[in-house]
C-alpha cells in the first residue's frame, strides 16, 4: 500500500511540476492528431463541396451551350428549307407533253397519262384504301416523279 501511495504522489508531483506531463504521457499528442484529422476532413469536405458546385455549374453551362447549338441548327435548317422553297418557286414550270394536258370535262385520258396539276373541281375519293382524285371523267393517283408530285391517270382497284 505504501508503494501504491508513493507512486500516486510521484505521479501527482510530476503532473504538477511538469506542466506538459500529459504531452509526455501522450494524451495531448493523440488529441492533437484527432483534431487534425477532423479539421483535415472538414477541409476536404469543404473542398469537395466547392468542387461539386463548380462541376455542377460547368455541367449547366455545357447544357445551355448544347441547347443554344440545337436552336442554331434548327434555325439554319428552317432557313435552308425556306431558300429551297424560294428556289423551287422561281424555277420555270416544265411544260407537259401535249398528251399530259388535263382532260376537258367528259373526255377521258388514256391510263398512265402523267399530269402536273389536277383539273379544276377534282375531289378526293378513297377506293380500296388508296387515295384517288376524280375529276374530268378520270381517276388520278398522286405519285412522285423525282422530287416533284405529279398525278397519273389510273383505274381504281
C-alpha positions, 0 to 999 in steps of 0.5 A, a space after each residue: 500500500 505504501 508503494 501504491 501511495 508513493 507512486 500516486 504522489 510521484 505521479 501527482 508531483 510530476 503532473 504538477 511540476 511538469 506542466 506538459 506531463 500529459 504531452 509526455 504521457 501522450 494524451 495531448 499528442 493523440 488529441 492533437 492528431 484527432 483534431 487534425 484529422 477532423 479539421 483535415 476532413 472538414 477541409 476536404 469536405 469543404 473542398 469537395 463541396 466547392 468542387 461539386 458546385 463548380 462541376 455542377 455549374 460547368 455541367 449547366 453551362 455545357 447544357 445551355 451551350 448544347 441547347 443554344 447549338 440545337 436552336 442554331 441548327 434548327 434555325 439554319 435548317 428552317 432557313 435552308 428549307 425556306 431558300 429551297 422553297 424560294 428556289 423551287 418557286 422561281 424555277 420555270 414550270 416544265 411544260 407537259 407533253 401535249 398528251 399530259 394536258 388535263 382532260 376537258 370535262 367528259 373526255 377521258 385520258 388514256 391510263 398512265 397519262 402523267 399530269 402536273 396539276 389536277 383539273 379544276 373541281 377534282 375531289 378526293 375519293 378513297 377506293 380500296 384504301 388508296 387515295 384517288 382524285 376524280 375529276 374530268 371523267 378520270 381517276 388520278 393517283 398522286 405519285 412522285 416523279 423525282 422530287 416533284 408530285 405529279 398525278 397519273 391517270 389510273 383505274 381504281 382497284 
